[in-house]
């Protein structure tokens, strides 16, 4: 074994010893609540939580009822893509117009860039709708979320895929915003997830969602580590919720099959819970650690090559190794789902993986993770990716 490999093994063992007690605490909800209450480093933060969440077959049929119950009976703006409008947007528009007599305008977007958001912001300024509805995958919901937040107008999230936790979080991923990671927007006032619609989306989106949820095993460990090493605020209840979501998906992997509504419900509940955990934490900390920084770096190196959750899943395999966790179990579950577990399956080169690992810690210098703790060499990164069979 080379010197760099010896250093890596030594560092991993040290991390294992340091977080052993914290990992046990992470499974104790009572301790979580106590720690959140007594932590003096957090002055205050705002929690935005959904008021209405409906998940199930035919859930979209309740959109007019939910709109009325929330007090929106006059006007609405639908943000969708050309495909997602046909899949769900048209139906939503008809229901609101026919059952609520609402004035409904539709605006189509295909990407989530700063320019797209600016265009929708102008549209909202002109129309002044009571409510904005984001219908689609991450792109459409992110645009709806970000643009409505700038006007202080609430929005409803209606996902047509289950690819990541952005369907319920208060953060948006906007390209061209000078930051390759999510920015603060607002949480949805309601979430309507029709499992019949989502089941008909490509299976790859669902496995991506599973990867994003499973990655919470490492993001929470990074948050714990930051609390120990640099005394960063650690919200135990939010961490508990994120961890529970990851465990729930791992424990129900056998139900995660194509056209299996039970498995899809499990995933949707987990994704929504992850979004809520971020609202409770006041940041993306419980759901975004080194594995997400790896994904953001890979986006910069090889954009549009793989889905966000796919990259986070692969990142979680490697970061679990560094944390001394059961990386083989994470890899096994992802393989069983048919999700990528290596560079080839992500559609990138070995060199891209190594470059992304090297870049990851610099993506958000203020976000302390296991990568900041270990400060690995290029040789150690190569050993890490090779040992976990990512390259």
N, C-alpha and C positions, 0 to 999 in steps of 0.2 A: 504494500500500500504506500502511495506517495505521501510526502509531507502535507500537501494540501488536502489529501483525502483524510489523513489522520486528524488534521485540524477541524475538518468538517464533522467527523464523527464525534470528536471531543466537544465541539460546540453544540451539536444536537443533544448529546447526553446532558450537557449543562442546562439546556432549555427544558428538557424533560424534568429534571429535578426542580427547576424554578417554578414550573406551572402545575406540578402534580397536585398541590393543595388547591390551587385556583380552579383546576378542572373539576374537582369534587364540589367546590362551592358553586360552580356553574350549574350543577344539577339540583341545587337546593333553592327553590323559589323564595322561601322565607328569608334566607340570607341575602338573596338578590334585592328584595324590597328594602331590607334594612340598610344595605350598603348604599342604595340609591338615595334614601332619605338623608343619611348622615353625611354624605360627601359634601364637603364645604367648597369645593372648587367650582361647582356649577351654580352660578347666581340665579339664572332662570332661563327657561327656553319655552317656546310655544309648541304645544302639541296640537296638530290637526289630525283628527280621526274621522273616518267615514261614518256617516249617520245611518246609511242604508247599505247593506251588502246582501245580494241575492245570487246564489250559485245553483244551477241545475238546468235540466232539460226544459226548454221553453221559457227561460227566465226573461228573455227579451220582451215577451208579451206584457210584462209588468212595467215597462218604461213609462207609460203615461200615468199609471197609478202612483209610481214613485215620484214622478215629477210633480204631480198634484199634491202629494203628501208633504213634499219639501217646500211647497209654496210657489212653484213655477208653473204658471198657467197661461202666459201671454206669448212669450217669444223664446226661440232657441236657435243656436248656431251649431250645426253638425260639422265636425272636422273628420274627414275620412280620406281614404285613397280610392282610386278608381275601382279596385278589386273589392276592398272592404265595404264600399258603398253598396255594391251589388250583393255582397254576402249578408250584410246586416243594416247598413245605413238607410237603404231605401225603406226597409220595414219599420225602422225607428221613426223615420219621417212621417210615414203613413199613420202610424199609431198616434203620434203626437198631434197630427193635424185632424185626424178623424175623432179621436176620443177626447182630446183636450181643446180642440179648435185653436191650436197655437199657430203662430206665424213662425215657420221653420225655414231657415236658409242653410244650404249646404255649401261647404267650401272644401275642395279637394286638394290634398298635398301628397307628394310621393316621397319626399325626403324630410329630414329634420335638421335643417341648417338654420343659422342665425337669420338668413334672408327669408326663409319660410316663416319663421316666427314673426319677423317684422311685418311681413305681408298680412298675416292673420291678425296681428295686433291692430293694424290699420283697419281691417275689416270689422273687428269688434268695436273699434272707436266709432265707426260709421253706423253700425247696426244697433249697438247697445243692447244685446240680447240679455235676458234674465239668466240664462244658463248656457254653458258650452258643453257639448257632448263629444268626447274623443272616441272614435270607433275604429278599431284596427289593432295592429300590433304595437310594438314600442314606439315606432316613428310617429304615428298619428296621435297616439295618446300623449307623447312627450310634447308635441307641438301644441296640442289643445291645453295641456297642463301649464306650459310656460306662458303662452300668449294670454290665457284667461287670468293668470296670476298677476300679470302686469296691469290689468284693469280692475283687479279685485272682484272679478266675477267668478262664481263657483263653477266647477265642472264635474261632469259624471264620466266615469271610465267604463267603456263597454269593449272589453278585449275580444278579439276574434282568434287569438292564439294564446298559448300559455308559455311563451318563450323566456320571460324574465320577470323579476319582481317590480318592474317599473309601473305595472298596471295599478299598483296601490300605494306607491311611495310618493313622498313630497318632492322628489328630485327629477330633473329632466336631463337627458343626454342630448345635447345640441352641438352639432358639428359647426366649426367656425366660431365658437364662443371663446377662443383663446385657451381653453382648458380641455384636455382630452378625457375629462371625467364629468360626472353629473354636477349640475348646478341647482341651487335651491329654487323651487317653484311653489307648488302647493299640493296638498293631498286631495284626492277626489272626495267630493261630498257624498257620492254614492258609487257603488261598483255593481254592475250587472253582468254576470258571466254566464252566458248560455252554453252549457256543456255540449249541446247538440251542434251548435255552430263551431265551437272550438275543436270538437272531435273530427270535423271534416277538414281541418287544416293539416298541412304536411306533418308527419310524425316527427320530423327533425326539430320542429319548433318545440314540441312537447319535451323531447329529451334535452333540449337546450335549457328549458325551464327547470328540469330536474338538476342539471349541472349547476345552475345558478343557486338553487336552494341548498344543495349538498355542500357548496363552497362556504356556507356559513360556519361549518365546522372549523375552518381555518381563520375566517374573518373575526370570529369571536375570540379565538386564541390570541390573535394579534392585538385585539383591544385589551384583553387581560394583560398581555405583555407590556403594552404602552402604559397601563396603569401602574404596573410594578416598576418599570424602568424609569419613566419620566413623570410619574404621578399625574397622568392624564385622567380626566373624569371617566369613570366606568359606570354605566347604568346597568345594574344587575338585572332588573326586570326586562329591559329591552333585549339584553343578551340572552336571557332565558327563553324569550319568545322566539328569537332567531334560531337558537339551538334546537328547541322543540320542533320547529318546522323542518329542519334538516333531518332530525331523527325520524320524524313521521314519514318522510319520503323514503328514507333508507329502509325502514321497517316494513313498508308497503310496496317494495319494488316489484313483488310478484304480481301485483294488480296493475302495474304500469304497462299496459298493453294497448295496442291500437284498438280503437273503438270500445274500450272498456271505460264506461262512465264512472265507475267507482274509483278507479285509479286516477282519472282526471280530476275528480272532486278532491281527492287527497292533495294533488299537486296544486290546484287552484287555492285551496284553503291555506296551504303552506306559503304560496307566493303572496297572498293577501296578508298573512300574518307577518311575513318579512317586511312588507311595506309599512305595516302598522308599527313594527318594532323600530323602524327608522324615525317615524313620527314621534314615538315615545322618547327615543334617545336624543332627538333634536339634531341628528346628523346621520350620515350613512354608515357610521362606524360599526354597528352590529352586523352589517351585511356586506361590508367592503373592506378587505384587507390586502395582503400582498398578492393573493391570487387575482384580485381585480386590477391591481396595478400592473401585474404581468399582462392581463388582457388588454388594458389600455395601451401598454407599450407595443403589444403585438398589432393593435389597430393602427398605430403610427407606422410600423414597419411594413405590414402587409394588410392594408385596409380592405374591408369587405371580402375577406377570405373565408372567415368562419363566423358563426353566430356568437354573440356575447356570452351566453351561458355555456356554450361548448368550450370556449377559451378559458372561462373561469373554472370549469370542471377539471381541465388539464392542469391549470394553475394550482388547484386545490390538491391534486395528487402530489405535486412537488413540495408545496408548502406544508402539507401534512408530514412529509418526511422530515423536513427541517424542524418541525415542532415535536417530533418524536411520536406522532400519532399513527393510527393504523392506515397508512396510505394505500396498502394493498387492498383493503376492504373498499375504499372509495373507488379505486381503479376497477375492482371486480364489479361493483354496482353499475358504474358507467358503461362498462363493456356489456353487461347483461341488458342494459337499456338500448344498446346500439349507438351510444354516444362516443365521440372521439376520445381516445386516451393517449394519442401520440401525435407527433408533428405531421406524419404522413396523412393521418385521418383528418387533421385540421386543414390540410392543403398548404402547409408551409414547409420551409426547409429547416434542417437541423440548426443552421447558422441563425435563422430567424428566432428560434427558441432561445438560444444562448444570448443573442443580442437583447431580446426582450427581458430576460432575467437580469442582465446587466443594467438595463435602463430603468427597470421597474421602480426601484427605490427613489429615483430622482423625479418621477412623475409628480408626486405630491410629497415634497420634502418634509412637510409638517406632519404627515401621517406615518407614525412610527410603527414598524412591523418587524417581523423576524428577520427580514433582509437588512434592516438597519442594525439590528442586534449582532448579526453574524458577520456582515461586511465580507462576503465571500470573494475569492479570487475567480478569475476566468476558468482556471483549472477546476476549482471546486464546483462552479456552476455546471461544467461539463460532466463532472462526476455525479452531481445531483440528477441531471436530466437522463444520464445513462442508467443509473441505478434504478430509477423509477420507470425506466423503459419508455420515456417520452421521446427520446432520440435513440 
